[in-house]
Amino acid sequence: MTSLVEITKKERRTLQLPRPGPLWLALPGALFLLLFLIWPSLRIFSLSLFDRSGQFSFAAFARFFGPGVYNRVLFNTFNIAFWTTAWCLLLGYPLAYWLSGLSKRNQQILSLLVLLSFWSSTLVKNFTWLILLGRNGFVENLMQSLGFPDIHFLFNREIVIFAMVHTLLPLAVVTMLPVMNQLDRRLMQAAATLGADRMQAFWRVWFTQSMRGVAAAGLLVFISSLGFFITPTFLGSPREMMLGQMIIMQINELQNWQLGSALAVVLVCAALISCVIYNLIFGLSSLAGESRAARSSHSRMVRYVGLALVKSIATLSSVIVRLYDRTLGKVLRVRLLGVYACLAIFVLLFPVLAVIPMSFTRGSFLTFPPQGVSLKWFEVWFNSPLWVGATLRSFGIGVVVGGITCLLGTLAALSVSRSQSRARGWLFFLFLLPMMIPSIVIAIALFYFAAQLGLVATDTGIAIGHVVIALPMVFVILLTTFQGHDWRLDHAAATLGASKFQVLWRVTLPSVKGGLAAAFVIGFLTSFEELTVALFMGGGMKTTIPKQMWDDILLQVSPTLAAASTMVLLVVVVLFAVMQSIKPRNKRVSS
């Protein structure tokens, strides 16, 4: 009888299906990315290797890397991306450092101003600079009134880099700030008590600890810069053409898919090589705020070289500061860091806020300051089926994208945060992959794939592209949220008899709902402001609000554009206010 019971138990164990671990939760998001990111990208790679007759050929790559215009475009792209990254880190680090030293309330308020600039339309900001810096524009008139000679600001490399830095500087700040918030400022006080002056304490203690955030910011800014096409299109000349512009020209205008795909492959390879180098030194998990416990021999060697360089910079900085304290420091009793930070925030917000008065102009052209005050351009926007239709479509797609990315991101973040499997590293890389591939490449890969499925010029096709682009940011926010959740509360509720659904509904969700709300808002805003996917997937028939702005700028510039921009800015402000109102109720949530 005993042996019979044992046999029955063994049979039950053999027949029992394996329980799905936490990694299975990431399966929907992983399948989505495999279908709409990995597979279309591989198809683009194959297109670059076959000519129009279907013959295998490396002609596109040979033409690209050979002497000529394509070689210069490649050099322009990397040169502009490098200097944009360097200036973003140089200008963004002091601002992030200043914000990290403020009280929690003041930091939240001022960080929202930086985020407002970040989430405002890149298209609108660049066009506003075009108006402000143009001939007889506001800046030129101001410079002449101050006695400066006539200066041409537009259509050169310097203004392209300036506008790209202005666009991406908030990204660098919001990437470095969370890392700095985790550092203990008392470490610098301890270094001072051991005899270090303030520059030695800053460079050798604070800066080395914050280097992880600096490197993450540099990686994200560099990859984002590689695919830029809006800024050089509006503010640059043909000498500043970048790969993003060349891809659009080859595919949209010349229908040369082989060369356009080859350009896209070069962009992806450059981005992935940057990510590999970053992973060897810091580890990709540091993008989500995790520290890397074990370092490779390469990273340790780089660390030793970096520490030696920081020591030299600290010594030189100490000499300069002592000289300043003995001279100008006795005269100037102003905190220069605070003045710089306020000036930087003002410059970030100026083109965003300058759109508002221009939308109320009485004139027929966009100028700053505006000519008179009138609401007629808001009436034109409200009575235009094209503008209203584009706005409603952006709202509808944004809500869908926010919901889908929130669902997929929640499952994936919960899976990665709760799993102890080695596969979690690969999952983390997969969900971060759309952030590592320039959006222009994602757009053309999806366009080619969607054309075969009949999804071009459909709201569904646009929404799929927006989900791909928005998913990494939502995933990182939710992963940070779940890592900050105290899972012992869930275990305690379960031991007291609560079911899994009750634990989820009564314990987990109330604790992380602030992060969920932030993730939904970020997903919505990413979709609402995204142009590249809509430019391709819309097929010229389905227009979102950024696509309609793009068409208006290229075809007919009218103050209706400023009115639409003001409405978009109002949406962004309202969503930030909602997100901020939810945060204080969730002290434990880190978003």
Secondary structure, DSSP 8 states (H G I E B T S, - for coil): -HHHHHHHHHHHHHHS-----GGGGGHHHHHHHIIIIIHHHHHHHHHTTB-TTS-B--HHHHHHHSSSHHHHHHHHHHHHHHHHHHHHHHHHHHHHHHHHTS-HHHHHHHHHHHHHHHHS-HHHHHHHHHHHSSTT-HHHHHHHHTT------SSSHHHHHHHHHHHHHHHHHHHHHHHHHTS-THHHHHHHHTT--HHHHIIIIIIHHHHHHHHHHHHHHHHHHHT--HHHHHH--GGG--HHHHHHIIIIIS--HHHHHHHHHHHHHHHHHHHHHHHHHT-GGGGGT---SS--HHHHHHHHHHHHHHHHHHHHHHHHHHHHHHTGGGT--S-HHHHHHHHHHHHHHHHHHHHHHHHT-SSSS--SS-SS--SHHHHHHHH-HHHHHHHHHHHHHHHHHHHHHHHHHHHHHHHHHH--STHHHHHHHHHHHHHHS-HHHHHHHHHHHHHHHT-TTSHHHHHHHHHHHHHHHHHHHHHHHHHTS-THHHHHHHHTT--HHHHIIIIIHHHHHHHHHHHHHHHHHHHHH--HHHHHHTTTTS--HHHHHHHHHHH---THHHHHHHHHHHHHHHHHHHHHHHGGG-TT---
